[in-house]
Each structure stands twice: as C-alpha cells, then as structure tokens.
Amino acid sequence: MTEASINSWWRLPTAADAAAAARGALSAMPRVEGLIRFAVLRSPTEPVLFLQSLWASRTARDHYVDTIASTARAAVDTLVPTIERDRSLTEIRHTITHTDRAARSWTAHRLPVLDLVAAHGLARRESLRLRTTPPPGLARATIGVTDDDTPEVVVVEEWADTLPTDAYLPFGVISGWRGSGGGPGRR
C-alpha cells in the first residue's frame, strides 16, 4: 500500500536540458527499500518535468529524503546544473483505481489550503468526486496532503485513454524493487 510520495516539478531552459535531466534522474535513482515506483514525466509543450516517487511508508520516504536524496540530486546537477526545482512531500490519503491499464499520461494538480483541517476535507471531497464520477479515461489517482508547514492537497491522476491538455507524458518509470537480489523493474 502506498503511504507517502515525493512530487517534484523541474523547469529547465531547453527541451534538450529537460531530456538530459530526465535521463539523469532515472539513472541516479538508487535502489531504496520502500520505493514502490519512481516516474519521470515530461511536458509535451514546455521544458518541464514532473517526477513522482511513491513509497510504502513515510519512514522509508523520509529516510530517502534525509540520507540519500542529496547524492542523487548532485549526480543530476552535475549533468544539468540549471534545474529550477519545486517539490511537495505528501502523505497519501486516498488511492483510487478504476483500471489496471497502463497510463499514457499523468496530470498533477496542487490545491493550496489554509490549514490541515481544510486539506483533509478537500482530499476527501476530491476522492469522492474521482470515485463516484470519474472523468472518462481516468485509470488511477492518488490524493496526498503535504505534511510540512505549507498545507496543500496534491492530486495526481493517471490517464489510460484521454490526453488532457495539461498532461505529462511518461519518459521512464522504475517500479518497486524485487527481492533482495533483483534490480528495479523499468518500463
């Protein structure tokens, strides 16, 4: 079960820089206990990447952030030092699955709120909306609430058929680590 996520938005000067940063992010992501999936997605219209890592626990995510992430970041910065980064660490409050089909695109929406009470209420409403009246083509969604000083709700939708205008397209995905001797699954 997914309990936590890291959602990152990277803006770069050019499409070539975005492609180099995407390749760098995929190659720099280490084998980490508790990682379920690491996805690197690109905007088809501007040099922006969306990166999402899903974690089995907040403890695993926080361990990565506190002890490992700086090494991976430095490896990417060596390749492409011009990344403007923004990120949110969220606790996944709701996961919705309508189909197991592979996603063709993702959307990520940041919804600011005044406090954590409002964040949890908005997360419940978004979950109800996506469960009861899902937009056509929606495969899966995760709804997270930030667990830092700036409360927000982050809704990440995976689309099987539809290509929303604000969609990110898959560049590469590393799925969870398989066993003690296996490496990451890539697609």
MONORMO-V161479 format. One record per pair of residues at least 12 apart in sequence whose ideal C-beta (glycine too) atoms are under 6 Angstrom apart, sorted by the first residue. I is the first residue (numbers start at 1). J is the second residue. If there is no record, write none. Layout:
BEGIN
[[I & J] [I & J]]
END
This chain:
BEGIN
[[2 & 36] [2 & 54] [2 & 92] [2 & 95] [3 & 57] [3 & 58] [3 & 92] [4 & 55] [4 & 58] [4 & 61] [4 & 91] [5 & 54] [5 & 90] [5 & 92] [5 & 144] [6 & 53] [6 & 89] [7 & 52] [7 & 88] [7 & 154] [8 & 51] [8 & 87] [9 & 50] [9 & 86] [10 & 49] [10 & 83] [10 & 85] [11 & 48] [11 & 84] [12 & 47] [12 & 83] [13 & 82] [14 & 47] [15 & 47] [17 & 80] [18 & 47] [18 & 49] [20 & 79] [20 & 80] [21 & 80] [21 & 83] [22 & 40] [22 & 49] [22 & 171] [24 & 76] [24 & 79] [25 & 40] [25 & 76] [26 & 40] [26 & 172] [28 & 72] [28 & 75] [28 & 76] [29 & 174] [31 & 177] [32 & 64] [34 & 55] [34 & 56] [34 & 57] [34 & 60] [36 & 54] [36 & 56] [36 & 176] [37 & 54] [37 & 175] [38 & 53] [38 & 174] [39 & 52] [39 & 173] [40 & 171] [40 & 172] [41 & 106] [41 & 168] [41 & 170] [41 & 171] [42 & 169] [42 & 171] [43 & 168] [44 & 169] [50 & 108] [50 & 168] [88 & 146] [88 & 154] [90 & 144] [90 & 145] [90 & 146] [90 & 154] [91 & 145] [91 & 147] [92 & 142] [92 & 144] [93 & 123] [93 & 143] [93 & 145] [94 & 127] [94 & 143] [95 & 142] [96 & 130] [96 & 131] [96 & 141] [97 & 140] [98 & 134] [98 & 138] [98 & 139] [99 & 139] [99 & 160] [101 & 139] [101 & 160] [103 & 139] [103 & 158] [103 & 159] [105 & 159] [105 & 163] [105 & 167] [105 & 169] [106 & 158] [106 & 168] [107 & 157] [107 & 164] [107 & 166] [107 & 167] [108 & 156] [109 & 155] [110 & 152] [110 & 154] [111 & 153] [112 & 152] [113 & 151] [115 & 151] [116 & 151] [119 & 145] [119 & 151] [119 & 153] [122 & 153] [123 & 143] [123 & 145] [123 & 153] [126 & 143] [126 & 155] [127 & 143] [137 & 159] [137 & 160] [137 & 161] [137 & 162] [138 & 157] [139 & 158] [139 & 160] [140 & 158] [141 & 157] [142 & 156] [143 & 155] [173 & 187] [174 & 186]]
END
